[in-house]
Amino acid sequence: MLNDPRSHGLWELTAPATSATQQLTGTHTVDVAIVGGGFTGNSAALHLAEAGKQVAVIEAVDVGFGGAGRNVGLVNAGMWVMPDVLLKTLPAPYGDRLLDLLGDAPKLVFEIVRKHDIACEAMPVGTLHCAAGVAGLEEIKTRETQWQARGADVEVLDASRAAALLGTQKYKGALLDRRAGTIQPLAYVRGLAGAAQKAGARIFTGSSVQSIDRKGDRWCLRTAGGMIEADWVILAMDAYGSGPGDRARQEQVPLPYFNIATRPLSPDMRARILPEGQGAWDTQLVMTSFRMDQAGCLIYGSIGALRGTGLGIHRAWASRSLKKMFPGIGDVEFEAEWYGTIGMTSDNLPRFHKYAPQMIGFSGYNGRGIAPGTTFGRVLASYVTGDISDADLPLPATPIELASYRLVKHAFYEVGSQVAHVMEHRL
Ligand SMILES: Cc1cc2nc3c(=O)[nH]c(=O)nc-3n(C[C@H](O)[C@H](O)[C@H](O)COP(=O)(O)OP(=O)(O)OC[C@H]3O[C@@H](n4cnc5c(N)ncnc54)[C@H](O)[C@@H]3O)c2cc1C
């Protein structure tokens, strides 16, 4: 996208093409206008169109341009925060409701993939949260206890069982979450958009919404080339928001995250590394994630941005770290590299905002947007159709709270990840 090989990397090389979309020109009238063509926007569009609503998605660049097309592809259940911390942070009944909803969220993703026959390398075979050291093992055991108390299908594997599924001896154990899995994220979001179009939604790309104003009893959304009038507006721009999405973006501290994909590994290494196809990440502060794609490319990622001094530092880290992690892998060549921005909120939980009457949205996904975005899109659709009301929402409606020292924290993450990756070489 935008001819930038470091924006969507491997996913752009292997995703099926987007179904035909067009730029917004002229004036259109719909029931619901959705700003942002990621998981949240396209899921809302799909569910609204299936409910018989006239819907338009307006996307500034292209379907999946934001986090949706750049991520690791881990279809996680729940958020980063421990279930019990989430329960303490949110007032009742929101905590239980959010945990139940997001615990089931991967199921919704894989059901949508099956129902609409979306070709996105879906692997509903679980994820592995790897324990780095004794503290990491304690952390995943606590997660196991808290999730099992809620009936979730999760299990801590000891070091040798974890090693067999991971292909590395590096970890003290791993939490296998059988609810979760992996997808090719750009292929998934393009498939979601295609399914929404088949259900009747219109998708406009290359159309940045510049303003949203009240016109009589409707909303009027303007782009450079056209205008949409709508009864309802859904804002679904998360960490990539511009124009009317800027304030919700400013509520989040930008955390850079990169991925580097190897060329397809040898059959021997493919049989050894993640042989059952789970996606994995670890408990380190500067975490490492790894997963395989269908062609056998190993996707290896961590915190950091592939620009300036970060480019050389993170590439060198990936080469050396891969050899330590998977002895025998040798000097691998890389096929693609890319990075993007994760938006972190002050308590690591997402937000529900009522921006104005009949203008709503979820944002602040903290690096957990595939399953939550899909699920929140459906929640937004149900709210608009009146199938659920305020009393049923998984989060309270809160005002936007701009993040403090946002750019200082961002710089700290970017520079700190470089220091951590240089130091790791030296230890
Ligand atoms: C590197 C990286 C790794 C990640 N890994 C994972 C992972 O493994 N698992 C997981 O669940 N999540 C992960 N995430 C998080 C996940 O990708 C996001 O939470 C998710 O994409 C949010 O979905 P969304 O639809 O709300 O927003 P986005 O996918 O960001 O889409 C927002 C869209 O809004 C558009 N937009 C912005 N402003 C305007 C405007 N004015 N007019 C029109 N359109 C506009 C943008 O162009 C963009 O396409 C990761 C994110 C990154 C960046």
The ligand as an SDF file (V2000), in Angstrom:
LIG
                    3D

 53 58  0  0  0  0  0  0  0  0999 V2000
    2.3950   -4.1300   14.3550 C   0  0  0  0  0  0  0  0  0  0  0  0
    1.0840   -4.4790   15.0080 C   0  0  0  0  0  0  0  0  0  0  0  0
    0.8790   -5.7420   15.5420 C   0  0  0  0  0  0  0  0  0  0  0  0
   -0.3520   -6.0810   16.1000 C   0  0  0  0  0  0  0  0  0  0  0  0
   -0.5770   -7.3970   16.4440 N   0  0  0  0  0  0  0  0  0  0  0  0
   -1.8370   -7.7710   16.7760 C   0  0  0  0  0  0  0  0  0  0  0  0
   -2.1490   -9.1380   16.9330 C   0  0  0  0  0  0  0  0  0  0  0  0
   -1.3230  -10.0400   16.7330 O   0  0  0  0  0  0  0  0  0  0  0  0
   -3.4060   -9.4710   17.3240 N   0  0  0  0  0  0  0  0  0  0  0  0
   -4.3770   -8.5230   17.5010 C   0  0  0  0  0  0  0  0  0  0  0  0
   -5.5060   -8.8740   17.8380 O   0  0  0  0  0  0  0  0  0  0  0  0
   -4.1190   -7.2150   17.2930 N   0  0  0  0  0  0  0  0  0  0  0  0
   -2.8930   -6.8130   16.9270 C   0  0  0  0  0  0  0  0  0  0  0  0
   -2.6300   -5.5190   16.6730 N   0  0  0  0  0  0  0  0  0  0  0  0
   -3.7010   -4.5210   16.8980 C   0  0  0  0  0  0  0  0  0  0  0  0
   -4.7150   -4.4950   15.7710 C   0  0  0  0  0  0  0  0  0  0  0  0
   -4.1050   -4.5390   14.5110 O   0  0  0  0  0  0  0  0  0  0  0  0
   -5.5820   -3.2260   15.8990 C   0  0  0  0  0  0  0  0  0  0  0  0
   -6.0730   -3.1490   17.2040 O   0  0  0  0  0  0  0  0  0  0  0  0
   -6.7390   -3.2800   14.9230 C   0  0  0  0  0  0  0  0  0  0  0  0
   -6.2510   -3.1700   13.6190 O   0  0  0  0  0  0  0  0  0  0  0  0
   -7.7600   -2.1820   15.1880 C   0  0  0  0  0  0  0  0  0  0  0  0
   -8.7750   -2.3460   14.2310 O   0  0  0  0  0  0  0  0  0  0  0  0
   -9.6660   -1.1540   13.7870 P   0  0  0  0  0  0  0  0  0  0  0  0
  -10.5290   -1.6090   12.6800 O   0  0  0  0  0  0  0  0  0  0  0  0
  -10.3580   -0.5750   14.9600 O   0  0  0  0  0  0  0  0  0  0  0  0
   -8.6440   -0.0130   13.2930 O   0  0  0  0  0  0  0  0  0  0  0  0
   -7.5950   -0.0520   12.0910 P   0  0  0  0  0  0  0  0  0  0  0  0
   -7.3800   -1.4290   11.6100 O   0  0  0  0  0  0  0  0  0  0  0  0
   -6.3850    0.6940   12.5470 O   0  0  0  0  0  0  0  0  0  0  0  0
   -8.3240    0.7620   10.9460 O   0  0  0  0  0  0  0  0  0  0  0  0
   -8.5830    2.1370   11.0510 C   0  0  0  0  0  0  0  0  0  0  0  0
   -8.7710    2.6960    9.6510 C   0  0  0  0  0  0  0  0  0  0  0  0
   -9.2910    4.0230    9.7430 O   0  0  0  0  0  0  0  0  0  0  0  0
   -8.8220    4.7270    8.6160 C   0  0  0  0  0  0  0  0  0  0  0  0
   -8.9800    6.1680    8.8660 N   0  0  0  0  0  0  0  0  0  0  0  0
   -8.3170    6.9360    9.7510 C   0  0  0  0  0  0  0  0  0  0  0  0
   -8.7220    8.2180    9.6790 N   0  0  0  0  0  0  0  0  0  0  0  0
   -9.6890    8.2670    8.7020 C   0  0  0  0  0  0  0  0  0  0  0  0
  -10.4850    9.3040    8.1580 C   0  0  0  0  0  0  0  0  0  0  0  0
  -10.3880   10.5710    8.5930 N   0  0  0  0  0  0  0  0  0  0  0  0
  -11.3540    9.0060    7.1620 N   0  0  0  0  0  0  0  0  0  0  0  0
  -11.4780    7.7220    6.7110 C   0  0  0  0  0  0  0  0  0  0  0  0
  -10.7400    6.6890    7.2130 N   0  0  0  0  0  0  0  0  0  0  0  0
   -9.8520    6.9530    8.1890 C   0  0  0  0  0  0  0  0  0  0  0  0
   -7.3620    4.2730    8.4980 C   0  0  0  0  0  0  0  0  0  0  0  0
   -6.8330    4.5130    7.2100 O   0  0  0  0  0  0  0  0  0  0  0  0
   -7.4710    2.7890    8.8580 C   0  0  0  0  0  0  0  0  0  0  0  0
   -7.5380    1.9660    7.7250 O   0  0  0  0  0  0  0  0  0  0  0  0
   -1.3920   -5.1310   16.1660 C   0  0  0  0  0  0  0  0  0  0  0  0
   -1.1810   -3.8390   15.6490 C   0  0  0  0  0  0  0  0  0  0  0  0
    0.0270   -3.5200   15.0660 C   0  0  0  0  0  0  0  0  0  0  0  0
    0.2120   -2.1540   14.4660 C   0  0  0  0  0  0  0  0  0  0  0  0
  1  2  1  0
  2  3  1  0
  2 52  2  0
  3  4  2  0
  4  5  1  0
  4 50  1  0
  5  6  2  0
  6  7  1  0
  6 13  1  0
  7  8  2  0
  7  9  1  0
  9 10  1  0
 10 11  2  0
 10 12  1  0
 12 13  2  0
 13 14  1  0
 14 15  1  0
 14 50  1  0
 15 16  1  0
 16 17  1  0
 16 18  1  0
 18 19  1  0
 18 20  1  0
 20 21  1  0
 20 22  1  0
 22 23  1  0
 23 24  1  0
 24 25  2  0
 24 26  1  0
 24 27  1  0
 27 28  1  0
 28 29  2  0
 28 30  1  0
 28 31  1  0
 31 32  1  0
 32 33  1  0
 33 34  1  0
 33 48  1  0
 34 35  1  0
 35 36  1  0
 35 46  1  0
 36 37  1  0
 36 45  1  0
 37 38  2  0
 38 39  1  0
 39 40  1  0
 39 45  2  0
 40 41  1  0
 40 42  2  0
 42 43  1  0
 43 44  2  0
 44 45  1  0
 46 47  1  0
 46 48  1  0
 48 49  1  0
 50 51  2  0
 51 52  1  0
 52 53  1  0
M  END
$$$$
